[in-house]
Amino acid sequence: MLFDPRIEMLEPFVPHDLATMLERRALPEGTYDEAIHANVTKRYARLEDVAIERITYASDGFHVTGTFTRPATIQHASHPLLIFNRGGSDDYGMLTLPGLLRYHLPFAQAGYLVFASNYRGNDGGTGREEFGGADVADVRTLLDIGKHHPAWDGRNVFMFGGSRGGMMTYLCIKAGEQLNAATTFAAVSDLFDEPEKWEKLVERMRARLGANAPALDDLRSARSAIRWPEALVGTPLLIMHGDADTVVDVAQTHALEAALAPMHPALKSVYYPGGNHSLSTHSAAMISETLEWFAQYRR
């Protein structure tokens, strides 16, 4: 029997062709190598200490897909819970094998139960995502599902998000989720910064809201933590960014840090020289920083 009635399906994670396409699109031109992808798949097949499962669950009446990465052997009421928030929009940025091995695997190996959502409408799910609108409920629902897992220790809940996933992390904190600590990297925190970069995306999401859509500036403000930094103060927060990020300007994180520093008693920032948007050449350091940050706030 599944541990939560909102879970509709839990099955072994199987990489698929769409993921391969998206992984290629997500990498700089000329860097994708079929042999590398084959090696990643082989690495996954050899995993013995961690299990990765694909999950479909109910959220606001929609069928939402995601993943659950956990130690292969779990003990009742013994494991901290981690929600990972993916970046991108629509199927671009969805949960794929390389990302799971890079961002989720180390935490499962450290004993965490790691849940992640693709958000509604993506990877076969129903509904349509709103880039930080009603789809924040998909993360909050998954967090509550994680709390119903019999292996959760009942005390420790963390959140980790990159890019758009960093924004989703800020929005969950703003919504009142009680977390021991949170970490973001390359997080979107100001949709007014470089407006031409975000214009098409935000207008597309606004169009999905139909006649009840808020004004464009209101929609941007609701998703921009720089406009409400005080909402983040109650959660210990580690923010990280690469200074060579060409997708989300590192200036967004600098500005958020400056706004938070006078009021936030548990704030840490780390900037990686030469780091790109995904911090691909600094991922080990980023994971290490995050594990150390979470360790400080584990009960």
Helices and strands as residue ranges (DSSP letters): E 7-12, H 17-26, H 34-46, E 50-59, E 62-71, E 79-85, H 97-99, I 100-104, H 105-109, E 113-117, H 136-147, E 152-162, H 164-174, E 181-185, H 195-208, G 210-212, H 216-222, G 225-227, G 229-232, E 237-242, H 250-260, E 267-272, H 283-296
